[in-house]
């Protein structure tokens, strides 16, 4: 009997050693695992690309804004090829790439008479610095103030359009500037940084860690909370049932939390590809929002 217990003990010890070794291996070799364990927001949420692709087919004004006396962020004010202007769009892109990587999504808006103002957060494209939760909010607020200064004198409607990770910032900007914004559009938006970490956690114990420790995540802006404080602003919430990057449930939760007037547009595109796959329908829905 003692021999059996010794064998079982040895097997259990080997399993523990193996599990620890496997966990350590994944921690060292998988950047996402390491980011979740350490709650490293710069790697967990942001995937900037420095190299800018050509945007020569589009007319735009490039501007540099100083943030916090030490960082420069770049903004791009795109001008439509028509004189029949419909509105001003403050465009907040997602976690990956930079403004130039979203040009094929911006182009349909321009072709339909919308002026589009887009910002590259710190670390993205030509913008200096390194992205972080509080920093990208500061960058977005600075850019929005510049956007309003440039569009204040016209009589066009103002639309805030947020994609994916940028959706949470779009909700925050709209909440804080409701009297200045005529419509909010969210495409594939996350509901919170915490939920994104839960969804992307590769193992169960990391999911539980994210669920049980909301204080580990910055709470300055949480889309599913903040959207409840947006009252009369019309909202279009777009989410694809085929979205493999941000779960469809997050879009459903945002819509449920939002106050009327609101519309939930369910699509079957890849993540944030609505403007690429359904440009005419998107423009039509934006027109309906601002009318």
Long-range contacts (C-beta under 8 A, 24 or more apart in sequence): 26-202, 26-203, 30-202, 32-200, 32-202, 33-202, 33-203, 33-206, 36-197, 36-200, 36-201, 36-202, 36-206, 36-209, 36-210, 37-206, 39-197, 39-216, 39-217, 41-132, 41-133, 41-193, 41-218, 42-130, 42-131, 42-132, 44-196, 44-197, 44-200, 45-95, 45-131, 45-133, 45-165, 45-193, 45-196, 46-95, 46-121, 46-123, 46-131, 46-132, 46-136, 46-165, 47-95, 47-96, 47-97, 48-96, 48-97, 48-98, 48-121, 48-123, 48-124, 48-125, 48-131, 49-96, 49-97, 49-98, 49-101, 49-124, 49-125, 50-98, 50-124, 50-125, 50-126, 52-98, 52-99, 52-100, 52-125, 52-126, 53-100, 53-101, 53-103, 54-100, 55-99, 55-100, 55-103, 58-103, 58-106, 58-107, 58-110, 63-146, 65-142, 65-143, 65-146, 67-122, 67-138, 67-139, 67-142, 68-138, 70-129, 71-122, 71-127, 71-128, 71-129, 71-135, 71-139, 72-126, 72-127, 72-128, 73-119, 73-120, 73-121, 73-122, 73-127, 73-128, 73-129, 73-139, 73-142, 73-143, 74-99, 74-119, 74-120, 74-125, 74-126, 74-127, 75-117, 75-118, 75-119, 75-120, 75-143, 75-146, 75-147, 76-117, 76-118, 76-119, 76-120, 77-115, 77-116, 77-117, 77-147, 77-150, 78-106, 78-110, 78-115, 78-116, 78-117, 78-118, 79-110, 79-115, 80-109, 80-110, 80-111, 80-112, 80-113, 80-114, 80-115, 81-110, 81-111, 82-111, 82-113, 84-113, 85-113, 85-114, 85-115, 85-154, 85-156, 86-112, 86-113, 86-114, 86-156, 86-157, 86-287, 86-290, 87-113, 87-114, 87-115, 87-156, 87-157, 87-158, 87-159, 87-182, 87-286, 87-290, 88-114, 88-115, 88-117, 88-147, 88-151, 88-154, 88-156, 88-157, 88-158, 88-159, 89-114, 89-115, 89-116, 89-117, 89-159, 89-160, 89-161, 90-117, 90-143, 90-144, 90-147, 90-158, 90-159, 90-160, 90-161, 90-173, 91-116, 91-117, 91-118, 91-119, 91-161, 92-118, 92-119, 92-140, 92-160, 92-161, 92-162, 92-163, 92-166, 92-167, 92-169, 92-170, 92-173, 93-118, 93-163, 93-164, 93-166, 94-163, 94-164, 94-165, 94-166, 94-188, 94-272, 95-164, 95-165, 95-166, 97-124, 98-124, 98-125, 99-124, 99-125, 100-125, 102-163, 104-276, 105-163, 105-272, 105-273, 105-275, 105-276, 106-275, 108-275, 108-276, 108-279, 108-282, 108-283, 109-275, 109-283, 111-279, 112-279, 112-283, 114-159, 114-283, 114-286, 115-151, 115-156, 117-143, 117-147, 117-150, 117-151, 119-143, 133-193, 133-218, 133-220, 134-218, 134-220, 136-169, 137-169, 137-172, 137-220, 137-221, 140-169, 140-172, 140-173, 141-173, 141-176, 144-173, 144-177, 148-177, 148-180, 157-182, 157-183, 157-290, 158-182, 158-183, 159-183, 159-184, 159-185, 159-286, 159-289, 159-290, 160-184, 160-185, 161-185, 161-187, 162-186, 162-187, 162-189, 163-187, 163-188, 163-189, 163-272, 164-188, 164-189, 164-190, 164-245, 164-246, 164-271, 164-272, 165-190, 165-196, 167-223, 167-254, 168-192, 168-193, 168-221, 168-222, 168-223, 169-221, 171-221, 171-223, 171-226, 171-227, 171-230, 172-220, 172-221, 172-223, 172-226, 174-230, 174-233, 175-226, 175-227, 175-229, 175-230, 178-230, 178-231, 178-232, 178-233, 181-233, 182-233, 182-234, 182-289, 182-290, 183-233, 183-234, 183-235, 183-236, 183-286, 183-289, 183-290, 184-230, 184-233, 184-234, 184-235, 184-236, 185-235, 185-236, 185-238, 185-286, 185-289, 186-235, 186-236, 186-237, 186-238, 186-251, 186-254, 187-238, 187-239, 187-272, 187-274, 187-275, 188-238, 188-239, 188-240, 188-243, 188-245, 188-246, 188-251, 188-271, 188-272, 188-274, 189-223, 189-237, 189-239, 189-246, 189-250, 189-251, 189-254, 190-223, 190-246, 190-250, 191-222, 191-223, 191-224, 191-250, 191-253, 191-254, 191-257, 192-217, 192-222, 192-223, 192-224, 192-225, 193-217, 193-218, 193-222, 194-222, 195-224, 195-250, 196-246, 199-246, 199-247, 199-250, 223-254, 224-253, 224-254, 224-257, 225-257, 227-254, 227-257, 227-258, 227-259, 228-257, 228-258, 228-259, 230-258, 230-259, 231-259, 232-261, 234-261, 234-262, 234-289, 234-290, 235-261, 235-262, 235-263, 236-262, 236-263, 236-265, 236-285, 236-286, 236-289, 237-262, 237-263, 237-264, 237-265, 238-265, 238-267, 238-274, 238-282, 239-264, 239-265, 239-266, 239-267, 240-266, 240-267, 240-268, 240-269, 240-270, 240-271, 240-273, 240-274, 241-266, 241-267, 241-268, 242-267, 242-268, 242-269, 242-270, 243-270, 243-271, 244-270, 244-271, 245-271, 245-272, 246-271
